Amino acid sequence: GSGAVLPKAAIATYFMPADRQADVRRRAAGKLDIVDIPRCAGEQYPRLILGRNDIALYERTHIWDHAPGALMLEEAGGRIARNDGSPYRLDVPGQGAIAASTPELWDLAKDVLFD
């Protein structure tokens, strides 16, 4: 991870409706540091692996955007899964995923953003 006091969470709020954006910001306040994201998931995964960011929240999970990065992240010890905790699988359509540099940070993100 980044080693920051508050985990750095790259969250693509621009795909969210206004009420969801407000809910995410409210939930994250004092628990996660929401940081700017690149407009490309392919750039976000290396940021997680290299420790620039700790967590990424995705609203859209197209296979072509996430397959390579998800594999790299998990091989490096991170975790990606659907928002409900089910595995991110290429053959199962769905929306929404949390990616994190460690399983512990993934658990934190789910607790903060969805529980």
C-alpha positions in Angstrom: 0.0 0.0 0.0 0.9 3.7 -0.1 1.6 3.9 3.6 -0.6 7.0 3.9 -2.4 7.7 7.2 -5.7 7.4 5.3 -5.7 4.9 2.5 -5.7 6.5 -0.9 -8.9 5.6 -2.7 -9.1 6.3 -6.5 -12.9 6.4 -7.1 -14.4 7.0 -10.5 -17.3 9.2 -9.3 -18.0 10.7 -12.8 -19.9 7.5 -13.7 -22.1 7.7 -10.6 -25.4 9.5 -10.3 -25.2 12.6 -8.0 -26.8 10.8 -5.0 -24.4 7.9 -5.2 -21.4 10.4 -5.4 -22.6 12.1 -2.3 -23.1 8.8 -0.5 -19.6 7.6 -1.4 -18.0 10.9 -0.2 -20.0 10.8 3.0 -19.0 7.2 3.8 -15.3 7.9 2.9 -15.0 11.1 5.0 -12.3 10.6 7.6 -11.7 7.0 6.6 -10.4 7.1 3.0 -8.6 9.9 1.1 -10.4 10.1 -2.3 -7.8 10.9 -4.9 -7.9 11.7 -8.6 -7.9 8.8 -11.0 -6.6 8.3 -14.5 -9.3 8.0 -17.1 -8.0 4.6 -17.9 -8.3 1.4 -15.8 -5.1 0.1 -17.5 -3.2 2.9 -15.7 -4.9 2.4 -12.4 -3.8 -1.2 -11.7 -0.1 -0.3 -11.8 -0.8 2.5 -9.4 -2.2 -0.1 -6.9 0.6 -2.5 -7.5 3.3 0.2 -7.1 1.8 1.7 -3.9 0.7 5.1 -5.3 -2.9 4.2 -4.5 -4.4 1.7 -2.1 -8.0 1.2 -3.4 -9.9 1.7 -6.6 -13.7 1.6 -7.0 -15.1 0.9 -10.4 -18.7 1.4 -11.5 -18.1 -0.2 -14.9 -16.0 -3.3 -15.4 -15.7 -4.1 -19.1 -13.5 -7.1 -19.7 -11.1 -5.2 -22.0 -10.5 -2.5 -19.3 -9.9 -4.9 -16.4 -8.7 -8.4 -17.4 -4.9 -7.6 -17.7 -4.8 -5.4 -14.6 -6.9 -7.7 -12.5 -4.5 -10.6 -13.2 -1.5 -8.4 -12.4 -3.0 -7.1 -9.2 -3.9 -10.6 -7.9 -0.5 -12.0 -8.8 1.1 -9.1 -6.9 -0.9 -10.0 -3.8 -3.8 -7.6 -4.2 -7.5 -8.3 -4.5 -10.3 -7.5 -6.9 -13.9 -8.6 -6.4 -17.4 -7.4 -7.1 -18.8 -5.0 -4.6 -20.6 -7.8 -2.8 -17.4 -9.8 -2.4 -18.1 -12.3 -5.2 -15.1 -13.0 -7.5 -14.5 -10.7 -10.5 -14.8 -13.2 -13.3 -14.5 -12.4 -17.0 -17.3 -14.8 -18.0 -19.8 -13.3 -15.6 -21.3 -9.9 -16.6 -21.8 -7.4 -13.9 -21.1 -4.0 -12.8 -19.0 -2.7 -10.0 -15.8 -3.9 -8.4 -13.4 -3.0 -5.7 -9.6 -3.4 -6.3 -7.1 -3.0 -3.6 -3.4 -3.5 -3.1 -4.0 -5.9 -0.2 -6.9 -8.1 0.9 -7.0 -6.1 4.1 -7.5 -2.9 2.3 -10.1 -4.5 0.1 -12.0 -5.5 3.3 -11.7 -1.9 4.6 -13.1 -0.5 1.3 -16.1 -2.8 1.3 -16.8 -2.0 5.0 -16.6 1.7 4.4 -18.3 2.0 1.1 -20.9 -0.7 1.1 -21.7 -1.9 4.7 
